Amino acid sequence: MSLESFIEKQYKQKESLFWKLQVAGWLTFGATRALNSFALGDDINFQLIVAVSVVSGFLITILLRLVYRKLRSSNLPASTMVLSIISCIVVCAVILSAIDIWIVVQIYFIDLLVNDFAGRSLYNVFVLLIWTGAYFIINYHFLLLEEKEKTLQAVAQAHQSQLKMLRYQLNPHFLFNTLNAISTLVLTNQSKEANGMLTKLSAFLRFSLVNQPQQKITIEEEVYALWLYLDIEKVRFQERLKIDFNIADDAKQALIPSLLLQPLIENAIKYAIAPMEDGGTISLSVKRDRKILKILLCDTGPGLPSEEEMKKTRDDSSGVGLANTKTRLLELYPGNHNIAINNREEGGLQIFIALPFETAAEGKETNE
């Protein structure tokens, strides 16, 4: 829900709540006074006085609401605001008391003393103070809701901006290398290969831009993007780059953040394939284990030679791709994921990722 629609919804709720409480409050006030006068044995004429008092109070407090709205939007100092509210209450209490006195005089043809007027005014001040307190408490509650929503919107936008920044840091070297390879193909009159590489590059970039960083796609779609990327890289590395993908059928529709694996494979090419004279193999295994999606990415490169360098790599120098992948997972699955980087016994590096298994159709799966 956007901030504008939230505020509009809150305004409608506040408006509806005001009228419900306004009607219910004054009806309760009138019923209480009527029952009290009945218990004291007052005549039927006094019930008319109560009815006029309730209607007058209802209308006066609607006027008070309009005045309070003006005061709230005027950005007055706190002391001036309090004095203005107290003045409004006193004036409205005097008006209500004058109406009450006038009705009593008209019905009973008696003269009321100044003390009666003062007592009735104090009573009405007390009633209007309660009404004013309830009015500002409810408005403050809705104001807090709006501020909370603004804060949540700001945090969400910051997270989205951070995720976008992380995503769009991934491709500059790949793009430069690809353009250089295309240039080489053109210079050597390999126009068919250059055109094919351009087509794949265009498809990969379109996929990368259309799918937002916070968006989730299926493993099948992710693998399609990986093949676009790897087909481009195979033009550069030829037989030096070998691929071994093993995607379980029941894992193909699992959802993961878009282009989660591409920077890891880009990292493997940079550190495990490019430096090796004979190249190497990049393996990807994806399978489902009940409500967990398990992803294992391996290469046959030099790996991480020592524990000290492994710790350093985890924090600093494994390239932008691995660090950004960790940050994206932390943002999207806080406390609900696992990523482990280890050397393989047979040589090379392996990256293990465990995520909650979820699909577009069913949402998060439960244990079968």
Residue frames as qw, qx, qy, qz and C-alpha x, y, z in Angstrom:
[[0.000, 0.889, 0.458, 0.000, 0.00, 0.00, 0.00],
 [0.395, 0.480, -0.030, 0.783, 1.38, 3.43, -0.97],
 [0.206, -0.207, -0.474, 0.830, 1.69, 6.20, 1.58],
 [0.276, -0.047, -0.165, -0.946, -1.00, 8.24, -0.19],
 [0.614, -0.255, -0.615, -0.424, -3.53, 5.41, -0.13],
 [0.490, -0.252, -0.706, 0.445, -2.68, 4.65, 3.51],
 [0.037, -0.127, -0.291, 0.948, -3.28, 8.27, 4.55],
 [0.441, -0.120, -0.364, -0.811, -6.51, 8.37, 2.54],
 [0.622, -0.274, -0.727, -0.101, -7.67, 5.18, 4.26],
 [0.365, -0.232, -0.592, 0.680, -6.70, 6.55, 7.68],
 [0.151, -0.007, 0.028, -0.988, -8.57, 9.79, 6.94],
 [0.575, -0.223, -0.517, -0.593, -11.72, 7.88, 6.02],
 [0.598, -0.282, -0.717, 0.221, -11.40, 5.74, 9.16],
 [0.216, -0.135, -0.413, 0.874, -10.83, 8.82, 11.32],
 [0.319, -0.110, -0.182, -0.924, -13.83, 10.60, 9.79],
 [0.651, -0.269, -0.620, -0.346, -16.07, 7.57, 10.31],
 [0.533, -0.226, -0.666, 0.470, -14.77, 7.03, 13.84],
 [0.020, 0.035, -0.242, 0.970, -15.42, 10.68, 14.77],
 [0.506, -0.192, -0.251, -0.802, -19.08, 10.55, 13.79],
 [0.697, -0.242, -0.672, -0.065, -19.64, 7.21, 15.48],
 [0.450, -0.192, -0.571, 0.659, -18.07, 8.41, 18.73],
 [0.103, -0.112, 0.054, -0.987, -19.76, 11.81, 18.47],
 [0.615, -0.276, -0.389, -0.627, -23.23, 10.30, 18.17],
 [0.726, -0.249, -0.630, 0.119, -22.60, 7.51, 20.69],
 [0.364, -0.012, -0.474, 0.802, -20.97, 9.87, 23.21],
 [0.237, -0.132, 0.087, -0.958, -23.73, 12.46, 23.25],
 [0.696, -0.264, -0.483, -0.461, -26.48, 9.83, 23.25],
 [0.652, -0.188, -0.638, 0.364, -24.81, 8.22, 26.26],
 [0.140, 0.049, -0.332, 0.932, -24.47, 11.62, 27.93],
 [0.455, -0.212, -0.162, -0.850, -28.17, 12.37, 27.31],
 [0.743, -0.247, -0.590, -0.199, -29.34, 8.94, 28.45],
 [0.506, -0.099, -0.614, 0.597, -27.31, 9.22, 31.67],
 [0.071, -0.061, 0.230, -0.969, -28.76, 12.65, 32.50],
 [0.589, -0.209, -0.360, -0.693, -32.29, 11.51, 31.60],
 [0.714, -0.229, -0.659, 0.060, -32.06, 8.42, 33.84],
 [0.338, -0.050, -0.516, 0.785, -30.62, 10.51, 36.66],
 [0.272, -0.115, 0.051, -0.954, -33.44, 13.07, 36.42],
 [0.690, -0.226, -0.519, -0.451, -36.01, 10.27, 36.28],
 [0.620, -0.176, -0.677, 0.355, -34.55, 8.71, 39.42],
 [0.152, -0.067, -0.385, 0.908, -34.73, 12.08, 41.18],
 [0.128, 0.620, 0.736, -0.240, -38.41, 12.43, 40.21],
 [0.012, 0.348, -0.170, -0.922, -38.06, 15.38, 37.82],
 [0.606, 0.532, 0.404, -0.431, -41.05, 16.11, 35.59],
 [0.740, 0.412, 0.453, 0.278, -41.29, 15.51, 31.84],
 [0.241, 0.970, -0.012, 0.039, -40.30, 19.09, 31.10],
 [0.402, -0.745, 0.496, 0.195, -36.83, 18.44, 32.50],
 [0.745, 0.077, 0.594, 0.293, -36.38, 15.67, 29.91],
 [0.480, 0.826, 0.230, 0.187, -36.94, 18.34, 27.25],
 [0.154, -0.939, 0.302, 0.056, -34.20, 20.44, 28.84],
 [0.659, -0.360, 0.613, 0.247, -31.86, 17.41, 28.70],
 [0.701, 0.459, 0.485, 0.251, -32.70, 16.86, 25.01],
 [0.265, 0.957, 0.007, 0.120, -31.97, 20.51, 24.15],
 [0.397, -0.792, 0.449, 0.118, -28.72, 20.32, 26.14],
 [0.745, -0.075, 0.602, 0.278, -27.60, 17.20, 24.22],
 [0.584, 0.688, 0.343, 0.260, -28.40, 18.71, 20.81],
 [0.008, 0.988, -0.147, 0.038, -26.65, 21.95, 21.77],
 [0.559, -0.601, 0.538, 0.193, -23.59, 20.03, 22.97],
 [0.769, 0.241, 0.525, 0.273, -23.54, 17.96, 19.80],
 [0.448, 0.835, 0.190, 0.257, -23.56, 21.07, 17.59],
 [0.212, -0.942, 0.262, 0.011, -21.12, 23.04, 19.74],
 [0.670, -0.423, 0.554, 0.255, -18.54, 20.23, 19.68],
 [0.705, 0.487, 0.396, 0.330, -18.77, 20.02, 15.87],
 [0.164, 0.964, -0.041, 0.203, -17.89, 23.73, 15.85],
 [0.520, -0.742, 0.414, 0.092, -15.07, 23.01, 18.32],
 [0.831, 0.034, 0.462, 0.307, -13.72, 20.35, 15.99],
 [0.527, 0.754, 0.183, 0.346, -13.47, 22.86, 13.14],
 [0.144, -0.952, 0.229, -0.143, -11.67, 25.34, 15.41],
 [0.718, -0.496, 0.466, 0.149, -9.26, 22.64, 16.65],
 [0.803, 0.362, 0.332, 0.337, -8.46, 21.67, 13.05],
 [0.284, 0.904, -0.030, 0.318, -7.48, 25.27, 12.33],
 [0.429, -0.827, 0.354, -0.077, -5.36, 25.41, 15.47],
 [0.855, -0.194, 0.433, 0.210, -3.58, 22.12, 14.67],
 [0.707, 0.481, 0.291, 0.428, -2.67, 23.32, 11.17],
 [0.063, 0.982, 0.009, 0.179, -1.51, 26.78, 12.32],
 [0.743, 0.188, -0.341, 0.544, 1.81, 25.65, 13.90],
 [0.287, -0.852, 0.082, -0.431, 1.29, 27.79, 16.98],
 [0.149, 0.430, -0.755, 0.472, 3.67, 27.53, 19.94],
 [0.414, -0.257, -0.868, 0.096, 2.58, 24.96, 22.53],
 [0.088, -0.315, -0.547, 0.771, 1.71, 27.56, 25.16],
 [0.317, 0.184, -0.153, -0.918, -0.40, 29.56, 22.71],
 [0.461, -0.083, -0.785, -0.406, -2.10, 26.37, 21.55],
 [0.304, -0.310, -0.828, 0.355, -3.05, 25.38, 25.12],
 [0.062, 0.326, 0.319, -0.888, -4.37, 28.87, 25.93],
 [0.379, 0.103, -0.433, -0.811, -6.40, 28.89, 22.71],
 [0.441, -0.192, -0.860, -0.172, -7.94, 25.49, 23.51],
 [0.194, -0.359, -0.700, 0.586, -8.81, 26.52, 27.07],
 [0.184, 0.257, 0.038, -0.948, -10.36, 29.75, 25.78],
 [0.434, -0.022, -0.648, -0.626, -12.46, 27.80, 23.27],
 [0.376, -0.281, -0.873, 0.133, -13.66, 25.43, 26.00],
 [0.068, -0.356, -0.507, 0.782, -14.63, 28.27, 28.34],
 [0.290, 0.189, -0.201, -0.916, -16.46, 30.22, 25.62],
 [0.477, -0.090, -0.750, -0.449, -18.35, 27.12, 24.44],
 [0.299, -0.302, -0.826, 0.370, -19.19, 26.16, 28.04],
 [0.096, 0.310, 0.290, -0.900, -20.64, 29.64, 28.63],
 [0.411, 0.091, -0.457, -0.783, -22.72, 29.37, 25.44],
 [0.453, -0.188, -0.863, -0.121, -24.04, 25.95, 26.46],
 [0.179, -0.328, -0.684, 0.626, -24.85, 27.24, 29.96],
 [0.222, 0.219, 0.014, -0.950, -26.67, 30.24, 28.50],
 [0.487, -0.044, -0.651, -0.580, -28.78, 27.93, 26.33],
 [0.394, -0.257, -0.859, 0.203, -29.54, 25.68, 29.33],
 [0.044, -0.309, -0.474, 0.823, -30.54, 28.69, 31.51],
 [0.322, 0.126, -0.247, -0.905, -32.68, 30.17, 28.77],
 [0.492, -0.151, -0.780, -0.357, -34.59, 26.88, 28.28],
 [0.305, -0.312, -0.780, 0.449, -35.16, 26.52, 32.04],
 [0.085, 0.270, 0.233, -0.931, -36.48, 30.07, 32.27],
 [0.404, 0.044, -0.463, -0.787, -38.80, 29.54, 29.29],
 [0.507, -0.210, -0.819, -0.167, -40.26, 26.32, 30.72],
 [0.449, -0.445, -0.677, 0.376, -40.50, 27.13, 34.45],
 [0.039, -0.829, -0.183, -0.527, -40.76, 30.94, 34.32],
 [0.665, -0.692, -0.102, 0.262, -38.25, 31.35, 37.13],
 [0.212, 0.902, -0.334, 0.175, -35.21, 33.56, 37.55],
 [0.919, -0.097, -0.205, 0.323, -31.97, 31.70, 38.09],
 [0.391, -0.882, 0.147, 0.217, -29.20, 33.12, 40.21],
 [0.314, 0.801, -0.508, -0.036, -25.65, 33.90, 39.09],
 [0.406, -0.436, 0.793, -0.123, -24.47, 30.96, 41.19],
 [0.810, 0.270, 0.494, -0.163, -26.68, 28.61, 39.14],
 [0.621, 0.770, -0.132, -0.064, -25.16, 29.94, 35.92],
 [0.009, 0.745, -0.663, 0.076, -21.61, 29.61, 37.27],
 [0.616, -0.219, 0.739, -0.163, -22.24, 26.06, 38.50],
 [0.818, 0.460, 0.325, -0.115, -23.72, 25.01, 35.19],
 [0.425, 0.839, -0.337, -0.033, -20.79, 26.62, 33.34],
 [0.245, -0.592, 0.764, -0.081, -18.25, 24.67, 35.43],
 [0.761, 0.088, 0.625, -0.152, -20.15, 21.49, 34.70],
 [0.732, 0.670, 0.106, -0.068, -20.10, 22.21, 30.94],
 [0.123, 0.820, -0.559, -0.006, -16.37, 23.06, 31.11],
 [0.515, -0.335, 0.784, -0.084, -15.76, 19.62, 32.62],
 [0.791, 0.376, 0.469, -0.113, -17.83, 17.93, 29.89],
 [0.560, 0.820, -0.117, -0.031, -16.05, 19.80, 27.08],
 [0.160, -0.722, 0.673, 0.001, -12.64, 19.06, 28.64],
 [0.683, -0.063, 0.727, -0.034, -13.43, 15.33, 28.44],
 [0.725, 0.629, 0.275, -0.053, -14.59, 15.72, 24.84],
 [0.266, 0.896, -0.353, -0.036, -11.47, 17.73, 23.92],
 [0.398, -0.543, 0.739, 0.010, -9.16, 15.20, 25.57],
 [0.754, 0.192, 0.628, -0.009, -10.78, 12.32, 23.66],
 [0.583, 0.806, 0.060, -0.082, -10.58, 14.32, 20.40],
 [0.135, 0.844, -0.518, -0.019, -6.84, 15.02, 20.68],
 [0.559, -0.344, 0.754, -0.020, -5.98, 11.52, 21.92],
 [0.779, 0.386, 0.494, -0.016, -7.70, 9.92, 18.91],
 [0.487, 0.867, -0.102, -0.009, -6.11, 12.39, 16.48],
 [0.177, -0.751, 0.637, 0.012, -2.70, 11.80, 18.04],
 [0.730, -0.066, 0.680, -0.007, -3.20, 8.05, 17.61],
 [0.732, 0.614, 0.289, 0.053, -3.90, 8.46, 13.89],
 [0.190, 0.924, -0.333, -0.004, -0.95, 10.85, 13.57],
 [0.464, -0.527, 0.711, 0.038, 1.31, 8.19, 15.10],
 [0.790, 0.254, 0.557, 0.037, -0.02, 5.64, 12.59],
 [0.549, 0.835, 0.026, 0.033, 0.76, 7.99, 9.70],
 [0.060, -0.849, 0.525, -0.008, 4.27, 8.69, 11.02],
 [0.662, -0.262, 0.702, 0.026, 4.88, 4.98, 11.51],
 [0.772, 0.498, 0.391, 0.055, 3.75, 4.30, 7.93],
 [0.326, 0.920, -0.215, 0.018, 6.02, 7.07, 6.64],
 [0.338, -0.672, 0.659, 0.010, 8.93, 5.53, 8.54],
 [0.758, 0.040, 0.650, 0.040, 8.17, 2.05, 7.17],
 [0.652, 0.739, 0.166, 0.027, 7.92, 3.49, 3.65],
 [0.094, 0.906, -0.412, 0.002, 11.26, 5.25, 4.07],
 [0.528, -0.441, 0.725, 0.026, 12.92, 2.08, 5.38],
 [0.788, 0.326, 0.522, 0.022, 11.43, 0.01, 2.53],
 [0.509, 0.859, -0.040, 0.024, 12.62, 2.53, -0.05],
 [0.154, -0.800, 0.579, 0.012, 16.08, 2.54, 1.52],
 [0.684, -0.164, 0.710, 0.038, 16.20, -1.27, 1.39],
 [0.739, 0.577, 0.346, 0.037, 15.07, -1.28, -2.24],
 [0.275, 0.926, -0.260, 0.002, 17.65, 1.36, -3.13],
 [0.380, -0.622, 0.683, 0.030, 20.34, -0.64, -1.39],
 [0.766, 0.112, 0.631, 0.044, 19.32, -3.83, -3.18],
 [0.620, 0.773, 0.127, 0.030, 19.32, -2.04, -6.53],
 [0.014, 0.886, -0.462, -0.020, 22.74, -0.59, -5.79],
 [0.583, -0.366, 0.724, 0.044, 24.04, -4.06, -4.94],
 [0.777, 0.385, 0.498, 0.026, 22.55, -5.57, -8.10],
 [0.532, 0.841, 0.049, 0.080, 23.80, -2.93, -10.49],
 [0.229, -0.806, 0.534, 0.116, 27.35, -3.14, -9.18],
 [0.827, -0.134, 0.544, 0.041, 27.69, -6.65, -10.58],
 [0.797, 0.454, 0.379, 0.119, 28.13, -6.31, -14.31],
 [0.178, 0.920, -0.217, -0.276, 30.68, -3.63, -15.39],
 [0.259, -0.522, 0.759, 0.291, 33.68, -5.96, -15.88],
 [0.555, 0.256, 0.788, 0.069, 31.52, -8.55, -17.59],
 [0.449, 0.831, 0.275, -0.177, 30.09, -5.88, -19.90],
 [0.055, 0.847, -0.429, -0.309, 33.50, -4.45, -20.80],
 [0.385, -0.294, 0.845, 0.225, 34.95, -7.90, -21.46],
 [0.568, 0.461, 0.681, -0.022, 31.96, -8.85, -23.60],
 [0.367, 0.900, 0.046, -0.230, 32.16, -5.68, -25.68],
 [0.112, -0.701, 0.638, 0.297, 35.90, -6.27, -26.18],
 [0.494, -0.005, 0.857, 0.144, 35.18, -9.84, -27.30],
 [0.530, 0.700, 0.465, -0.111, 32.53, -8.62, -29.75],
 [0.163, 0.902, -0.262, -0.303, 34.96, -6.01, -31.07],
 [0.301, -0.454, 0.795, 0.267, 37.56, -8.75, -31.61],
 [0.556, 0.314, 0.768, 0.043, 35.03, -10.91, -33.48],
 [0.425, 0.860, 0.194, -0.206, 34.11, -7.99, -35.73],
 [0.000, 0.821, -0.484, -0.303, 37.75, -7.20, -36.48],
 [0.288, -0.270, 0.892, 0.220, 38.38, -10.84, -37.43],
 [0.446, 0.123, -0.510, -0.725, 35.32, -10.85, -39.72],
 [0.149, -0.205, -0.961, 0.107, 33.40, -13.28, -37.54],
 [0.308, -0.182, -0.051, -0.932, 30.18, -11.29, -37.94],
 [0.680, -0.296, -0.568, -0.357, 27.86, -14.25, -37.31],
 [0.608, -0.251, -0.609, 0.443, 29.50, -14.99, -33.97],
 [0.119, 0.023, -0.238, 0.964, 29.56, -11.28, -33.07],
 [0.456, -0.264, -0.283, -0.801, 25.86, -10.93, -33.90],
 [0.713, -0.317, -0.620, -0.075, 25.00, -14.01, -31.81],
 [0.473, -0.161, -0.514, 0.697, 26.99, -12.64, -28.89],
 [0.107, -0.127, 0.039, -0.985, 25.23, -9.27, -29.17],
 [0.596, -0.322, -0.474, -0.562, 21.84, -11.00, -29.22],
 [0.690, -0.320, -0.610, 0.222, 22.63, -12.97, -26.07],
 [0.298, -0.043, -0.344, 0.889, 24.05, -9.88, -24.36],
 [0.304, -0.244, -0.167, -0.906, 20.89, -7.94, -25.19],
 [0.693, -0.364, -0.543, -0.303, 18.67, -10.73, -23.85],
 [0.611, -0.234, -0.564, 0.504, 20.72, -10.99, -20.64],
 [0.120, 0.033, -0.208, 0.970, 20.70, -7.23, -20.00],
 [0.466, -0.320, -0.328, -0.756, 16.96, -7.05, -20.69],
 [0.721, -0.356, -0.594, 0.001, 16.39, -9.88, -18.20],
 [0.493, -0.122, -0.451, 0.734, 18.64, -8.14, -15.66],
 [0.050, -0.109, 0.064, -0.991, 16.85, -4.79, -15.95],
 [0.544, -0.340, -0.452, -0.620, 13.28, -6.10, -16.06],
 [0.748, -0.410, -0.516, 0.076, 13.63, -8.22, -12.91],
 [0.179, -0.837, 0.223, -0.467, 14.03, -5.96, -9.90],
 [0.257, 0.403, -0.785, 0.395, 16.50, -6.90, -7.11],
 [0.390, -0.126, 0.649, -0.641, 13.74, -7.46, -4.53],
 [0.804, 0.187, -0.147, -0.545, 11.69, -9.51, -7.00],
 [0.533, -0.261, 0.805, -0.013, 11.75, -13.30, -6.82],
 [0.644, 0.403, -0.436, -0.481, 11.86, -15.56, -9.87],
 [0.980, -0.095, 0.117, -0.126, 11.83, -19.32, -10.34],
 [0.583, -0.452, 0.583, 0.340, 14.96, -21.42, -10.43],
 [0.662, 0.421, 0.546, 0.294, 14.04, -22.24, -14.05],
 [0.262, 0.948, 0.109, 0.141, 14.10, -18.53, -14.97],
 [0.370, -0.834, 0.376, 0.164, 17.34, -18.03, -13.04],
 [0.697, -0.140, 0.611, 0.347, 18.99, -20.90, -14.91],
 [0.551, 0.707, 0.370, 0.242, 17.82, -19.42, -18.23],
 [0.020, 0.989, -0.140, 0.033, 19.56, -16.15, -17.33],
 [0.579, -0.586, 0.521, 0.224, 22.67, -18.10, -16.28],
 [0.735, 0.217, 0.545, 0.340, 22.82, -19.86, -19.62],
 [0.356, 0.908, 0.134, 0.174, 22.55, -16.52, -21.43],
 [0.251, -0.903, 0.347, 0.041, 25.46, -15.26, -19.36],
 [0.675, -0.358, 0.606, 0.221, 27.53, -18.44, -19.74],
 [0.722, 0.518, 0.396, 0.232, 26.94, -18.68, -23.49],
 [0.209, 0.963, -0.116, 0.125, 28.50, -15.23, -23.76],
 [0.418, -0.743, 0.521, 0.041, 31.45, -16.22, -21.58],
 [0.838, 0.010, 0.516, 0.178, 31.98, -19.43, -23.57],
 [0.590, 0.785, 0.056, 0.181, 32.73, -17.28, -26.60],
 [0.050, -0.893, 0.420, -0.155, 35.64, -15.86, -24.63],
 [0.459, -0.535, 0.701, -0.110, 36.88, -19.04, -22.96],
 [0.627, 0.308, -0.623, -0.353, 35.85, -21.67, -25.53],
 [0.822, -0.100, -0.559, -0.037, 36.67, -25.18, -24.25],
 [0.269, 0.254, -0.623, 0.689, 38.37, -23.82, -21.14],
 [0.414, -0.121, 0.377, -0.820, 34.95, -23.24, -19.58],
 [0.341, -0.149, -0.908, -0.192, 32.98, -26.38, -18.75],
 [0.474, -0.242, 0.181, -0.827, 29.48, -26.34, -17.25],
 [0.321, -0.144, -0.936, 0.014, 27.70, -29.01, -15.21],
 [0.421, -0.210, 0.179, -0.864, 24.16, -28.14, -14.07],
 [0.287, -0.210, -0.934, 0.005, 21.97, -30.53, -12.09],
 [0.344, -0.133, 0.180, -0.912, 18.55, -29.04, -11.30],
 [0.132, 0.209, 0.948, -0.199, 16.01, -31.33, -9.61],
 [0.105, -0.443, -0.658, -0.600, 12.56, -31.31, -11.22],
 [0.371, -0.734, -0.568, 0.037, 10.78, -30.52, -7.94],
 [0.403, -0.555, -0.121, 0.718, 13.06, -27.49, -7.44],
 [0.340, 0.276, 0.440, 0.784, 12.56, -25.78, -10.80],
 [0.147, -0.741, -0.418, -0.504, 9.55, -23.73, -9.67],
 [0.542, -0.582, -0.351, 0.494, 11.14, -22.66, -6.37],
 [0.139, 0.949, 0.094, 0.266, 11.48, -18.89, -5.96],
 [0.658, -0.325, -0.086, 0.674, 14.78, -17.13, -5.31],
 [0.006, 0.837, 0.001, -0.547, 15.86, -13.47, -5.61],
 [0.720, 0.689, 0.073, 0.032, 16.46, -12.55, -9.25],
 [0.579, 0.660, -0.353, 0.324, 20.03, -13.05, -10.48],
 [0.663, -0.697, 0.255, -0.100, 21.17, -14.37, -7.13],
 [0.892, -0.155, 0.333, 0.265, 23.57, -16.91, -8.65],
 [0.627, 0.727, 0.043, 0.276, 24.95, -14.93, -11.60],
 [0.015, -0.899, 0.376, -0.223, 27.46, -12.89, -9.53],
 [0.725, -0.453, 0.518, -0.014, 28.69, -16.08, -7.86],
 [0.858, 0.302, 0.338, 0.242, 29.30, -17.71, -11.22],
 [0.354, 0.891, -0.110, 0.261, 30.91, -14.48, -12.44],
 [0.405, -0.781, 0.462, -0.109, 33.18, -14.72, -9.40],
 [0.862, -0.126, 0.477, 0.116, 34.03, -18.34, -10.24],
 [0.720, 0.620, 0.142, 0.276, 34.96, -17.39, -13.80],
 [0.088, 0.932, -0.251, 0.244, 37.15, -14.53, -12.58],
 [0.370, -0.694, 0.588, -0.189, 39.02, -16.51, -9.89],
 [0.741, -0.151, 0.653, -0.044, 38.74, -20.17, -10.98],
 [0.778, 0.491, 0.372, 0.121, 38.56, -20.20, -14.79],
 [0.357, 0.925, -0.103, 0.081, 40.37, -17.13, -16.13],
 [0.212, -0.803, 0.557, 0.010, 43.68, -17.65, -14.19],
 [0.742, -0.168, 0.647, 0.051, 43.91, -21.38, -15.05],
 [0.061, 0.432, -0.665, -0.606, 45.66, -22.31, -18.29],
 [0.070, -0.126, -0.952, -0.271, 43.42, -25.33, -18.78],
 [0.462, -0.350, -0.236, -0.780, 40.32, -23.55, -17.50],
 [0.087, -0.030, 0.871, -0.483, 37.96, -25.50, -15.29],
 [0.275, -0.424, -0.796, -0.332, 34.43, -26.64, -14.51],
 [0.278, -0.142, 0.337, -0.888, 31.61, -24.79, -12.81],
 [0.272, -0.277, -0.916, -0.102, 28.98, -27.05, -11.26],
 [0.373, -0.190, 0.198, -0.887, 25.54, -26.07, -10.02],
 [0.284, -0.254, -0.924, -0.011, 23.25, -28.36, -8.03],
 [0.373, -0.186, 0.181, -0.891, 19.77, -27.31, -6.86],
 [0.411, -0.235, -0.873, -0.119, 17.42, -29.59, -4.95],
 [0.514, -0.531, -0.002, -0.674, 14.56, -29.49, -2.49],
 [0.355, -0.019, -0.859, 0.367, 14.78, -30.94, 1.01],
 [0.147, -0.637, -0.716, 0.244, 11.20, -30.63, 2.33],
 [0.035, 0.954, 0.292, -0.059, 10.77, -26.94, 3.16],
 [0.347, -0.724, 0.322, 0.502, 14.40, -26.03, 2.39],
 [0.721, 0.690, -0.032, 0.051, 15.87, -25.17, -1.00],
 [0.666, -0.532, 0.345, 0.392, 19.52, -26.25, -1.18],
 [0.575, 0.810, -0.108, 0.035, 21.88, -24.69, -3.72],
 [0.720, -0.463, 0.336, 0.393, 25.47, -25.86, -4.19],
 [0.525, 0.841, -0.131, 0.010, 27.84, -24.03, -6.54],
 [0.774, -0.413, 0.330, 0.349, 31.31, -25.51, -7.09],
 [0.507, 0.809, -0.287, -0.079, 34.37, -24.77, -9.21],
 [0.952, -0.034, -0.015, 0.305, 37.67, -26.54, -9.88],
 [0.270, 0.853, -0.217, 0.390, 39.86, -23.50, -9.35],
 [0.414, 0.353, -0.629, 0.555, 42.58, -22.92, -6.75],
 [0.574, -0.614, -0.542, 0.022, 40.07, -22.40, -3.94],
 [0.251, -0.898, 0.184, -0.312, 41.03, -20.61, -0.75],
 [0.644, 0.378, -0.606, 0.276, 44.53, -21.71, 0.22],
 [0.336, 0.027, -0.707, 0.621, 44.46, -21.06, 3.97],
 [0.253, -0.675, -0.668, 0.186, 42.13, -20.34, 6.86],
 [0.219, -0.532, -0.111, 0.811, 43.56, -16.84, 7.24],
 [0.027, 0.093, -0.492, -0.865, 42.98, -15.99, 3.60],
 [0.168, -0.456, -0.834, -0.262, 39.56, -17.60, 3.76],
 [0.204, -0.693, -0.511, 0.466, 38.53, -15.26, 6.60],
 [0.118, -0.437, 0.165, 0.876, 39.92, -12.30, 4.72],
 [0.044, -0.125, -0.726, -0.674, 38.09, -13.32, 1.56],
 [0.137, -0.600, -0.787, 0.047, 34.81, -13.63, 3.40],
 [0.150, -0.764, -0.326, 0.536, 35.10, -10.03, 4.50],
 [0.059, -0.732, 0.191, 0.652, 37.04, -8.18, 1.85],
 [0.032, 0.568, -0.584, -0.580, 38.50, -9.53, -1.32],
 [0.465, 0.179, 0.858, 0.124, 36.31, -12.18, -2.91],
 [0.055, 0.231, 0.559, 0.794, 34.96, -9.56, -5.24],
 [0.355, -0.056, 0.110, -0.926, 31.84, -7.50, -5.22],
 [0.612, -0.096, -0.605, -0.500, 29.66, -10.45, -6.24],
 [0.551, -0.206, -0.777, 0.222, 30.05, -12.60, -3.14],
 [0.114, -0.140, -0.472, 0.863, 29.84, -9.70, -0.68],
 [0.393, 0.002, -0.134, -0.910, 26.73, -8.35, -2.39],
 [0.610, -0.160, -0.712, -0.309, 25.09, -11.77, -2.44],
 [0.384, -0.220, -0.735, 0.514, 25.58, -12.08, 1.32],
 [0.082, 0.144, 0.258, -0.952, 24.08, -8.64, 1.85],
 [0.498, -0.061, -0.427, -0.752, 21.09, -9.35, -0.41],
 [0.580, -0.225, -0.782, -0.033, 20.34, -12.59, 1.44],
 [0.250, -0.214, -0.600, 0.729, 20.62, -10.79, 4.78],
 [0.249, 0.082, 0.013, -0.965, 18.18, -8.12, 3.58],
 [0.603, -0.021, -0.468, -0.646, 15.66, -10.53, 2.04],
 [0.815, -0.242, -0.521, -0.079, 15.91, -13.48, 4.48],
 [0.078, -0.639, 0.516, -0.565, 16.97, -12.02, 7.86],
 [0.432, -0.322, 0.729, -0.422, 17.66, -14.92, 10.21],
 [0.828, 0.216, 0.413, -0.314, 16.14, -17.40, 7.78],
 [0.769, 0.598, -0.225, -0.012, 18.94, -18.47, 5.44],
 [0.726, -0.507, 0.365, 0.287, 22.39, -19.99, 5.42],
 [0.641, 0.731, -0.226, 0.062, 25.43, -19.40, 3.22],
 [0.730, -0.532, 0.369, 0.219, 28.71, -21.28, 3.66],
 [0.549, 0.759, -0.348, -0.030, 31.95, -20.99, 1.64],
 [0.744, -0.465, 0.474, 0.078, 34.47, -23.81, 1.85],
 [0.185, 0.553, -0.743, -0.328, 37.32, -25.45, -0.01],
 [0.947, 0.084, -0.097, -0.295, 36.55, -28.80, -1.59],
 [0.749, -0.418, 0.491, 0.150, 38.66, -31.83, -0.74],
 [0.770, 0.298, 0.433, 0.360, 39.23, -32.51, -4.44],
 [0.345, -0.106, 0.196, 0.912, 40.25, -28.88, -5.02],
 [0.066, -0.477, -0.464, -0.744, 38.31, -25.76, -5.80],
 [0.154, -0.019, 0.424, -0.892, 35.71, -23.76, -3.95],
 [0.195, -0.464, -0.824, -0.260, 32.12, -24.55, -3.05],
 [0.210, -0.115, 0.223, -0.945, 29.34, -22.19, -1.97],
 [0.176, -0.384, -0.906, -0.009, 26.32, -23.64, -0.22],
 [0.263, -0.133, 0.080, -0.952, 23.09, -21.66, 0.12],
 [0.113, -0.392, -0.910, 0.078, 19.97, -22.78, 1.98],
 [0.238, -0.091, -0.023, -0.967, 16.73, -20.80, 1.62],
 [0.515, 0.235, 0.637, -0.524, 13.09, -21.36, 2.56],
 [0.156, 0.164, 0.837, 0.498, 11.36, -23.33, -0.19],
 [0.332, 0.564, 0.406, -0.638, 8.52, -21.29, -1.68],
 [0.299, 0.272, 0.711, 0.576, 6.66, -21.19, -4.98],
 [0.165, -0.063, -0.152, -0.972, 4.50, -18.56, -6.65],
 [0.538, -0.295, -0.598, -0.516, 1.41, -20.78, -6.57],
 [0.707, -0.424, -0.564, 0.046, 1.62, -22.14, -3.04],
 [0.275, -0.865, 0.245, -0.341, 3.72, -19.67, -1.04],
 [0.060, -0.555, 0.791, -0.252, 5.96, -21.14, 1.59],
 [0.735, -0.026, -0.645, -0.211, 5.77, -24.89, 1.74],
 [0.630, -0.537, 0.412, -0.381, 5.26, -26.90, 4.88],
 [0.185, -0.342, 0.921, 0.020, 6.75, -30.27, 5.77],
 [0.675, 0.054, -0.515, -0.526, 5.14, -33.07, 3.83]]
